[in-house]
Amino acid sequence: MPRSRVRKLPSSEGRPSWETSGSGAYRTRKGDDWVGGAWKEVTISSKWKGHSDRKSTEYSGEKDREEQHSYSLSSQVNFVACQLFALFAAFWFRIYLSPGKTSPDVRHAFVTVFGIYFVIFCFGWYSVHLFVLVLMCYGIMVTANVSSIHRYSFFVAMAYLTLCHVSRIYIFHYGILTTDFSGPLMIVTQKITTLAFQVHDGLGRRAEDLSAEQHRLAVKVKPSFLEYLSYLLNFMSVIAGPCNNFKDYIAFIEGRHIHTKLLEVNWKQRGFHSLPEPSPTRAVIRKLCMTLVSLLLFLTLTKSFPITCLTDDWFVHKANFLTRLCYLYIVMQASKPKYYFAWTLADAVNNAAGFGFSGVDKDGTFCWDLLSNLNIWKIETATSFKMYLENWNIQTATWLKRVCYERVPWYPTVLTFFLSALWHGVYPGYYFTFLTGILVTVAARTVRNNFRHYFRSSKALQVAYDVVTWAVTQLAVSYTVAPFVMLAVEPTISLYKSMYFYLHIISLLIILFLPIKPHAHIQRQPQTLNSINKKKKD
């Protein structure tokens, strides 16, 4: 797509006027220029100084964009270099610093020092933000009352993250998405709040008030400073995650992680006389192959169908509606490989260190998906909005469920979507996506509850239902998440206008006119020992 330019021209009344040229441009007071896949405000002097100054301004803008592109590229190279180095360090850590050879304190210290080094290497002085937040929240962990520790930790961590999200817009320019310090800060925020809630469950609540999962994950002793740093800043997850539970992490460091999972299986019935020793090598190789495929797709498909295509004059004004639907789907598909690459590589790093063993499946295969952030097959074959969301950014969805959805007394879906948007950042596109997501989620649930049972009578009807719901789900997701990638208001409104706001209208009509069946509603609150006993008495 030709690069759009904004030129300021002298008006007949002596006031500056604005003219846009190139496809996808918008008439605004400050002019908008598409840079790096998002919209950046380009400030241009309000005083016209003639042709020579216009050339100077355009040259300065081009130079600025080149510097930003160079910074973004170097940040991405640093990110990949750190993750590849982390992969080799993880193998070395598992072999030479195994729990049988090394004390937990040494293992904690090693992963912490390497994690801090990676953060400083990637982000320089901006890494101070991570260390400040970690130290502040450890102060809360040590001094706060256990009845309020989760609230203080949550609000401090989210407030600091939000301030950093706001500041990064001015540091890195509006919409320049790169591997900046806010990414690790988002992961650290998840871990801080996860641990705070689990400490509150273990020390500030009665056991009978906890669900089975909360009871299993409850932390009954506050972590030491070294354990706290290791959990938050270890080199396996500090750069790209994923979030994990504190008890699982400590079991991994102390060498109980795999053993505990293996004890859940009756090995004598399977013909074993002793516990096997699962190796993550096969899982790591498989995930590295998926990482390589994702990288190749990113270098080809993503470059061929950039998000800028959705603001092109052909798409907005000339293509028919069905063409726009298909093209939107293709463009949004092309935006996925970078996420597949980053999350799968992060998962492989943790597995290489020996972390992420989830047990044995029904076929006797060792599974290493405890920390997996996505299930690509289920994403691409999802037949419902819910199924899609459950398999995309899995650990973040789990975090949202544990700290918000299961705990808030009112409007859990709305508040969970809002927290997700706030955690991601302050760009308007995030809020467009999550507000639309609320509508689509409620509408999809309503349709499913009202019509799905009609298609269970035969295999042919079931297949037809699955095909239709797959197509609808994929198109709905593409429509919903487009603002998440576009970030700004104007391109989002332009896209939705070109699509006639069709999904918003359909979702509202479904919610208004189709009955919501209470018996089909899924129970939100987790069952506790108290609630089970109460049901028995009733």
Secondary structure, DSSP 8 states (H G I E B T S, - for coil): ----EEEEEE-TTSSEEEEEESTT----SS-EEEETTEEEE----SS---HHHHHHHHHHHHHHHHHHHHHHHHHHHHHHHHHHHHHHHHHHHHHHS-TTTS-HHHHHHHHHHHHHHHHHHHHGGGGHHHHHHHHHHHHHHHHS-TTTHHHHHHHHHHHHHHHHHHHHHHHH-TT---S-THHHHHHHHHHHHHHHHHHHHHHSS-GGGSBHHHHHH---S---HHHHHHHHH-TTTTTT-----HHHHHHHHHT-HHHHHHTTS-TTTTT-SS-----SHHHHHHHHHHHHHHHHHIIIIIHHS-GGGGGSHIIIIIS-HHHHHHHHHHHHHHTSHHHHHHHHHHHHHHHHTT----EE-TTS-EE--TT--B-HHHHHT--SHHHHHHTBSHHHHHHHIIIIITT-SS-HHHHHHHHHHHHH-S-HHHHHHHHHHHHHHHHHHHHHHHHGGGG-SSHHHHHHHHHHHHHHHHHHHHHHHHHHHH-SHHHHHHHHHHTTTHHHHHHHHHHHHS---GGG----S--BHHHHHHHHH-
